[in-house]
């Protein structure tokens, strides 16, 4: 079970999935594959594409087909991870000390690959995605079925509860509210595209104060403290019924 972070740009990660930090060590350099996917030149651009048709039995209603959403930070969309294309970038982010402090996935690319492959080869209960802002990949997300996750043993889960893990890869996006903006946008996407989901769940490390603050600012409420493998977490909940009030 991953973490859940935001405002400092580093993380909401695995069990523990991580969050914030202080070291400015990650520079965003696109691989040739990412440049080809998102566009040439100095600015990456996401090409328009038709939304994939939902698959029968899709546990998360196809996050890759949710499309772009406008935010105060720019146009944002979730792009499902392709390990051959994205491994180097995600691994670089995981090796930022600010991220590694919470996600605990620093090391060679094989460490990140071992984290991604079970999700990509699994039954679809967790979908790893790049967060692309104005055409530039700048964050890593995991959208997962909290009610089907080991997390459900630690709180009163409801059917179709959907969880979020997040890290911001670019140092420039940390500490200036981008995490809060994107957390609200992604939780809105979940509630808009998953009509059976009544709540969006997150479990940032209690030590990650900037992450907890970002969730609160994004319309989540503190539910309880929970002891998870490797961390004591703040269980955060964004309720469909309260989405327009918080």
C-alpha positions in Angstrom: 0.0 0.0 0.0 1.6 3.2 -1.1 1.9 6.7 0.4 0.1 9.9 -0.2 1.7 13.3 -0.5 1.6 16.5 -2.2 2.5 20.0 -1.3 6.3 19.6 -1.0 6.3 17.6 -4.2 7.7 14.4 -3.0 5.2 12.0 -2.1 2.4 9.9 -1.0 3.7 6.5 -1.5 3.7 2.8 -0.9 3.2 1.1 2.4 4.8 3.5 3.3 4.3 5.4 0.0 6.1 8.7 0.6 5.8 12.4 0.6 7.7 15.7 1.1 11.2 16.7 1.7 13.7 19.4 1.6 16.4 18.5 -0.9 16.2 20.0 -4.3 18.0 17.3 -6.3 15.7 16.2 -9.1 15.9 17.9 -12.5 13.2 16.8 -15.0 14.9 15.5 -18.2 12.7 13.7 -20.6 13.8 10.5 -22.2 13.7 10.1 -25.9 10.6 8.0 -25.6 8.8 10.6 -23.4 9.8 13.3 -25.8 8.4 11.3 -28.7 5.2 10.6 -26.8 4.5 14.1 -25.5 6.0 16.1 -28.4 9.2 17.4 -29.7 11.1 20.6 -28.9 11.7 22.2 -25.6 8.1 21.8 -24.3 6.4 18.4 -24.2 2.9 18.3 -25.6 0.4 15.6 -25.0 -1.2 14.6 -28.3 -5.0 14.3 -28.5 -6.2 10.8 -28.5 -9.6 9.0 -28.2 -10.4 7.8 -24.7 -10.1 4.0 -24.5 -13.3 2.1 -24.1 -13.8 0.8 -20.5 -12.9 -2.9 -20.3 -15.3 -5.4 -18.9 -14.5 -5.8 -15.2 -12.4 -2.7 -15.1 -11.9 -2.1 -11.4 -11.1 1.6 -11.7 -13.1 2.7 -14.7 -10.0 3.3 -16.9 -8.1 6.3 -15.5 -6.2 6.7 -18.7 -9.4 7.6 -20.5 -10.5 10.4 -18.1 -8.9 13.1 -20.3 -7.5 16.4 -19.4 -9.0 18.7 -16.8 -8.3 22.5 -16.4 -6.7 23.6 -13.1 -5.3 26.9 -11.8 -1.8 25.4 -12.5 -2.6 24.3 -16.1 -4.2 21.5 -18.0 -3.7 18.2 -16.2 -4.2 14.6 -17.2 -3.3 11.2 -15.9 -1.3 9.0 -18.4 -0.9 5.3 -17.4 2.7 4.3 -16.9 4.5 2.4 -19.6 7.4 0.7 -18.0 9.6 0.7 -21.1 9.0 4.4 -21.6 8.8 5.8 -18.1 11.0 3.6 -15.8 14.0 5.9 -16.0 12.0 9.0 -15.1 10.1 7.4 -12.2 13.2 5.8 -10.8 15.0 9.2 -10.9 12.2 10.7 -8.9 12.3 7.8 -6.4 16.0 8.5 -5.8 15.4 12.1 -4.7 16.2 12.0 -1.0 13.0 14.0 -0.3 10.9 11.3 -2.0 13.0 8.3 -0.8 12.4 9.3 2.8 8.7 8.3 2.5 8.5 6.0 -0.6 11.6 4.0 0.3 12.2 3.0 -3.3 15.6 4.5 -3.8 18.2 2.4 -5.7 18.7 1.1 -9.2 15.9 1.1 -11.8 15.2 -2.6 -10.9 13.8 -1.4 -7.5 11.3 0.9 -9.2 10.5 -1.8 -11.8 9.7 -4.3 -9.0 7.3 -1.8 -7.6 5.6 -1.0 -10.9 5.3 -4.5 -12.5 2.9 -6.1 -10.0 0.5 -3.2 -10.6 0.9 -3.3 -14.4 0.6 -7.1 -14.5 -2.1 -7.4 -11.8 -5.9 -7.3 -12.0 -6.2 -3.6 -12.3 -6.9 -2.7 -8.6 -4.0 -0.2 -8.7 -3.1 1.9 -11.8 0.3 3.7 -11.8 0.2 7.0 -13.8 2.3 9.9 -14.8 0.7 13.3 -14.0 1.1 15.5 -17.0 0.7 19.3 -16.5 0.5 21.4 -19.6 2.1 18.6 -21.6 5.0 18.0 -19.2 5.2 14.8 -17.0 5.8 16.2 -13.5 4.3 13.8 -11.0 3.7 10.1 -10.2 0.3 8.8 -9.1 -1.2 5.5 -8.0 -5.0 5.3 -8.2 -6.1 2.2 -6.3 -9.1 0.4 -4.9 -8.7 1.1 -1.2 -11.5 -1.4 -0.4 -9.5 -4.2 -2.1 -6.2 -3.1 -0.7 -4.6 -4.3 2.6 -5.4 -0.8 3.8 -9.1 -2.0 4.2 -8.1 -4.0 7.2 -7.2 -0.8 9.0 -10.4 1.3 8.6 -14.1 0.8 8.0 -13.9 0.4 4.2 -16.8 0.8 1.9 -17.3 -0.7 -1.5 -15.5 1.2 -4.3 -13.5 3.4 -1.9 -10.7 4.7 -4.1 -7.2 5.6 -2.9 -4.5 8.1 -4.1 -0.7 8.0 -3.7 1.3 10.9 -5.1 4.7 12.3 -5.5 5.8 15.5 -7.2 8.9 14.9 -9.2 10.0 18.5 -10.0 11.5 20.6 -7.3 10.0 23.7 -8.8 6.5 22.3 -8.2 7.0 21.8 -4.5 6.1 24.1 -1.7 3.9 26.4 -3.7 0.5 24.8 -3.6 0.6 22.7 -6.8 0.1 19.5 -4.8 -3.1 20.8 -3.3 -4.4 21.9 -6.7 -3.7 18.5 -8.3 -5.0 16.5 -5.3 -8.4 18.3 -5.7 -8.3 17.8 -9.4 -7.5 14.1 -9.3 -10.1 13.4 -6.5 -12.6 15.3 -8.6 -11.7 13.2 -11.6 -12.3 10.0 -9.5 -15.6 11.2 -8.3 -16.7 12.3 -11.7 -15.7 9.1 -13.5 -16.4 6.6 -10.8 -20.0 7.1 -9.9 -20.0 4.1 -7.6 -17.2 5.6 -5.5 -18.5 7.6 -2.5 -15.1 8.5 -1.0 -11.5 9.1 -2.0 -9.0 7.9 0.5 -5.4 8.8 1.3 -3.0 7.7 4.1 0.0 10.1 4.2 2.7 9.5 6.9 1.8 11.5 10.0 5.4 12.9 9.9 4.8 14.4 6.5 3.1 17.5 7.7 3.2 19.3 4.3 1.4 16.4 2.8 -1.3 16.2 5.4 -1.8 20.0 5.1 -2.1 19.7 1.3 -4.8 17.0 1.6 -6.7 19.2 4.1 -6.5 22.2 1.7 -7.7 20.0 -1.2 -11.0 19.2 0.6 -10.1 16.0 2.5 -10.9 15.6 6.1 -8.9 13.9 8.8 -10.6 10.6 9.7 -8.2 8.8 12.1 -4.7 7.8 12.8 -3.8 4.2 11.6 -0.8 2.0 12.1 0.3 0.6 8.8 3.3 -1.5 7.9 6.2 0.8 8.2 4.4 4.0 9.2 1.8 5.6 11.3 -0.6 7.3 8.9 -3.2 10.0 8.9 -6.3 8.6 7.2 -7.7 11.3 5.0 -11.1 11.1 3.3 -12.8 13.3 0.7 -16.5 12.5 0.7 -18.6 12.9 -2.4 -21.4 14.4 -0.3 -19.1 17.1 0.9 -17.0 17.8 -2.2 -18.7 21.2 -2.8 -18.4 22.3 0.8 -14.7 21.5 1.6 
